[in-house]
């Protein structure tokens, strides 16, 4: 067994860039902690598991490090009958196990290589997203790899799930969507070869039941998708690989403001020719909040990435590409409408005042009309999430916000956790990890989702910093195989 790294703020030093130090620094120990100190009281009607995925390099990188690089690690808080357990585990992909056997990093990162490079291969690390499906948790990678099935309670990696994917890319990108009414999971894959994209549906039993190619005008670097009760919404973004860098096997992105943002609406089990494409103003989207149908219209609520501007008001394409690549968020809540009958489109900003991202909502309403969304407030210049905010998705109004300290707090993606026997869409709790780099206190904070402004009703003290990560989910007891029998 390889000697574990020491948990501190710079286990690899500073030679590989800023995203391996301080609040970003990886942790090495896999822990299971119970009986932790709690300020306030854990609600008795809060039961389930909060899961959050993110990169956590096990070994020193081979070159310059990007925040997207590193082995996937799940951090989780289990709530059961008023008791709390914290766990964290590495996601055991084939490539991470190869590193473990070698006792060193054998792959390259985003700054040094491109997916599929023969001489500088990148690892499939499954470090980006996690979602509940078929009684288990499913992890995925933003560059589209093999999804991995994880036990949502123990966090043990059950197995890789190559049977979920098919086609040229043979992968699943981050941000698949699960319809909790049917159990269907919808996903997309993307790649540099034609047709550049594919779309698939996996049923509740884990069987791939639909998979079709999606032809795009060229290489694209989309990040998310949406679903409604009957349709899926695929993205064709004006962001793609720099051609010369791609030839050299390096990852560098271009933002082209001459291209429109396009959304393709396809019936859930539709053929490629059934896709209807709709054009909108040029921009980028990292994350969709939710989508639904209103008569003949498909509605998509998203966090629109606001392109950087030149003094004359035109888009600064170079600066926009660098912001996107570095996760320097400047996003606003946006409503897109697509009329499937007339082809008409509308788009509007729901609120110009708040730079918000990493959205969540009541996942039981995935693909259905949703009034409430939950977000992080993004720092205007740093890659740091400074607080949590509830938004009205109909009016765009802020419905509550909280931060312990906007100068020192690092929040994770918050998730809505319904109360037992909920009486309304927002009857429940907001759960989120929060690290304060001044007091050096790590907490899992629990808010009353109807009263965010009141602050946490419970602060669970975790005696170890949790590095900044990416996406999470909430899994209810009825979504978890063997919940009643688990310890």
N, C-alpha and C positions, 0 to 999 in steps of 0.2 A: 504494500500500500504506500502511495506517495505521501510524503510529509505535508501536512496541511499548511496553508499560508497563515501568517499571523494576522488577526483582525486589527487593523489600525487604519489611519487615514491615507496612507500611501504605500500599500504593500509592494508595489513595483517601482517606487520612486516616481520621479516627475519626467522621465525621459520620453514617455510615450504620449504626452499631451495631458490636458487638464481633466479629462473625463475618467481618470483612474485614481483621482485623489480627492481628499475632503469628503463631501457628502456623496460623491459618485463612487468612492473606493469600494471594491468588492469585499464581501465577507466570505469566510471559508467554512465555518462550522455549520453543520446541519443540526438544528435544535428542535426539541419539543418541550415547551414550557407551560406549566400549569400553576395555579395559585398565585398569579401575579397581582401586584398592588393595583387597586382601582380607586380612582378619585371619582366620586359620584356613585352611580349604581347601574349595573348592567340590566337592561329591561328584561323582565321575565318573559315577555312575548316576542323576544328576538331569538330565532332559532335558524341555523343554517351556517354557511361557510362563505367568507369573503376571501377570494383568491386574487393575487396580483402577480403577474409575470414580469420579467425584466432581465437584462443582461447582467451576468456576474462572472467575469473571467476567472477561470480556475488557475491558469498559468500565465506567466509573463508573455505579452504579445510579441509577435515576430517583427512588427514594425510599428508605424504610427497607429494610434488607437482612435476609433470613432465611437461615439456614444451608442451606436447600433450594434457594436461588436460584443461578443462574449457569450459564454454558455448560459442557457436559460436557467433561471431559478424561480421557483414559486415560493412566495411568502403568503401565509394564510392565517386567518383568525377564525376559529370554530366557536360558535355560540350554541350552547346546549343547556337548556333548563337553568339559565342564569349563570352558568359557568363558562369560562373562556380558556381556550388552548391556542397557543401560537406554535406554528411549525414552519420550517423552510426546508426545501429539498431541491437539489439540482434535477433538471430534466435530462434523463439519460438517453440522448440521441446516439446514433451509431458513431457520429463524428466526435462527440464529446467523450465517448468511451474509448475511441482511438487515442485521443489525447491522454486520457487517464492511463492507458496501457503504456504509452510512450513516456509518461512522466513529464511532458512538456507540450507547449502549443505547437501543433503541426500544420495549422491552417493560417491563412492570411485574412486580413480584415478589409472593410469597405474602402479605406484610404489607399490600400495597396493592390487591390485586385478587383475582379468582377466575377460574379457568379458564373460558374462553368469554365473558368480559366484553367487550362491544363497545367501550366507551370506554377501558378500561385493559387491553388484551390481555396475557396471559402468553405467554412463549415456550415452545415445545416444545424442551427442551434435551437430552433423552436423557442425563441426568447421574447416574442413580441406580444402575443395575445393569448387569452385563455377564455373558454366559454363552456357552459354546461351542455352536454348532449348525450342522450342515451344512457343516463344514469352515471356517467363519468364526466371528468373534465377533459377538454381537448385543447392542446396547445398548438400554436402555429407561428410561422416566421414571415416577416414582411416581404422577403424576397421569394416567397413561395417555395416551400419545401414539403417534406413528409410530415403530416400531422401526427401528434403523439397523444395517446390516451393515458391519463393520469388519474389515480385514485384521489378524489377531492377531499377525503378526510386524512388519509395517511400521507398523501402527496407522492407516493411511490409511482414511478413510471411503470405502467402496466405493459405497454408495448408500442412500437411504431404502428401506424395504420395506413400502409400504402394502398390498401384496397379502397380507401376513400377517394383516391385521385386517379386520373387517367389522362391520356392524350399526350401531346407533344411535350408540354412542360413537365408533366407528371408531378405536379405539386399543388399545394393549396396556399394561397396567400393568407396573411393575417386578416382579421375581421370577417370571417364567415358569420352568417346570421342564422339563428335558430328560431323557427316558428314554434312557440311552446304549445300551441293548440294542436298541431299535427305531428310535432317531433322532427319535421324536415329540417335539414341543415343545407343552406345554400352558400356556395363559395365561388371564387374566381381564381384563375391562374393567369400569369402573364410572363412573357418571355420575348427575347429579341428576334426570334425567327417568326416568319409569317405562319399563321394569321395574327400572332402577337397576343392573343387572349383566348381563354376558354371559360366555360361556365358549367357548374355541376350541381346536382342535388343528391344528398345522402339521406336515406330515410332514418326513422327512429331506431331501427335495428342495426344501423351501420352499414347498409348496403348502398352502393352507388347505383342510383336508379335512373339518372339522366345526366348526360354530358355532351356538350356541343361546342364546336369552335366558334369564336367571335372574331370576325375580321375587322381589324383597325387599319387606319391609313399608314401607320408606321409603328415603330418601337415606342412604347409608352411606359410611364412609371406611375401608375395609379396606386392608391393605398387602401381604399375602402369601397363599400357598396351598400345598397339598401334593399329591403324587401317590403312588400305589402302583403295583404292576404292572398293576392292572385298573381303578383308580378315581382320581378327582381329588377333593380336599377343598377346598371353597370356604368363605369366611368371611363371616359376617354379624355385624358387631361393634356394640356399643352406643355408637358414636362417629359423629357426623354433623355437618353444617353447622349453625351457628346460623342460624335462619330469617331474622331481621332483617338479619344481616350478609350473608347470601346475596342478599337482595332488593337490598341496597345495592352488590352486586358485590364484597364483601370476603370473605376467607377467615378464618373463626373457627370453632373446633370446640366441640362439646358432648359430654360424657360422661354418659350416662344409666344410672345403676345399677339402674333398674327393669327394664331390658332384660337378657336373658340373652346370653351369648356363644353363638352358634349356628354349627355346622359342617354344611355340606351335602355329602354323599357322592354323587357321580354317576359312573356307569360312564364310562370314558374317552370312548366315543363315544355316550353316553347322551342320551336326549331330556329336555326340561325336567321332564316328569312323573316321571322315574325318580329324581330327587334325593330322598334321605332326609336329613331334618334332625334334628340332635341338639343338645340344650340343655345348657349348662354354666354354671358360676358366672360372674357378670358381671366382665369384665376387658377388656383390650385385648391384642392380639398384634401386635407388629411382625414377628417372624421365626420361621419354622418351621425346625427342624433337618432332620428327615427323617420319612417316613411309610412304613408297610408293612402287610401283612396277616398276621394270625395266626388261621387258621381262618375263623370267621365275623366276626372282629373286624378293624376298621381302627384302627391305632395311629398317633397323631400325637405326635411329640416336638417341643416348642416352648419358646421363652423367653416365659413368661407375664409380662406387664407387671403389676406389683403395684399396684393402685389405692392412692392416698393415703388415709389414714384420719383421721377426726375423733377427739377424745379418747375418745368412747364406743364406738369401734370401727366405726362406720358409715363408708361411703365418702364422702370429700370430693370431690364431683364437679368443682367448679371447679378445685381444685388438681390433680386428676388430668388434666383436659383441658389445663391449662397445661404439665404435665410431658410429656404426649404430644406436644404441639405443639412443645416446645423440646428434644425428644430427651433429657430428663433421665431416664435409664434406672434403673428399679428392677425387675429381672427375675430370675426363677428358672426353673431347668430343670423342665419339667412334662411329665407323660405323660397323654394323653387316649386313651380307648378307646371305640370305638363298635361295638356288636354289630348287624350288618346283619340278622340273623335275628330277634332278640328286641327290638331297639330299646333295650336297656339301655346305660347309659353309666357310666364311672368316670373319675375324674381324681385325680391325686395329684402332690404336689411330690416330685421326685426328690432335690433337695438344697436345703435352706433357707438355706445359709450363703453362697453365692457369687452376687453380682450379675453375671451373665454375659449376653452378647448377641453379635450379629453372628456367627452360627454357620457352620461349614463341616464337611465330612466327606469321606470317599472318594466322589467323585461317581459312580464306576462303580456304586455301590450305591444310587443314587437310586431310591426306591420299593421298596427291598428292606431286610430286617433289617440294622441297622447297630449295631455295638457302640461305636464311638468317635466323639466329636464334638470339635471344636476351636473355641474361643471367645476373646473378649476379656474381661478383667476391666474392669468399668465403674467409673469414679470415682463415689462415692455422691452427690455434689452438682454436679460439673462435667461438661460435655459433653467428657469426655476418657477415652480407653481406655488403661489404665495397664499392661496386661500380657497375656500369652497363657496359656490354660489348656486342658488336655485332660481330657475327662470321659467316664466310663463311662455310656453311655446306658441300660444295663440296670439298674445298681445306683445310679446317681447319684453315685458316688464320684469325687473328683478324682484324676486319674492323672498329674498333673504340671503345674507352672506355672512361669512365668518373667517377671520384669520387671527391666530394667536399673536403673530408678529410678522408683518409683511417684509421686514428687513432680514429675518433670520429663519423663517419656516419653509420647509420643503414638504408639500403635500403630494400624495399619490392620487391616482384616478379614483374618485369617490364612487361608491355604488349604493343604489337604493335597495334596502332590505325590507320587504313587507312585514308588517306585524302579523302574528298569528291571527287568522280570521279577520283580514283587513276589511274596513268599512268604506274605504275610498281609495282612489288611485295613489294618493300620497300618504295614506295611513301606514306609517312604518318609520324606518330609520335610514340615516345616511351614515355609512361606515367608511373610514379613510385612515391610512397611515399618515403620521405627521412627525417629521424630525426637526428639532430646533438646534441649529448649529451654534447658537450662543450659549444656551443652557445645557446643550448636549443631552437632551431628554428625547427619547423615542416613545411615541404613544400610538395606540390605535384609538381614534376618537369616534364616538357614537353620538349622532345628533338626532333629535326629533325632527323628522323630515318636514313637519308642518310648522316648525319653529326654529329654523336654522339660526336666526338672529340671536337666540338665547344662548348659543354656544353648546358645547358638548354636554350631554347628560351623563356620559361616562368617559373617563380617560384611563385607558388601560396602559400601565407602564411596562414597556418591554425593555429588558436590560441589555439591548444590543441595537446599534444603529441598523436601520434597513435602508440599503442604497436606493437611490432614485431608480424607478423602473418605468414600465410602460403601462400595459393594459390589464384590467381586472374583470371580475364578474362577481355576482352574488348567486349562490346556488341554494335553493330552498330544500328543506328536508325531503319533499316529495320528488325532487329531481335527482336524489342521490341514492344509488343502489346500496342497500344494506344499512341505511341510516339508523334504523331502530336497533340494530344489533351491534353497531360500532361502539367501541369503548369511549 
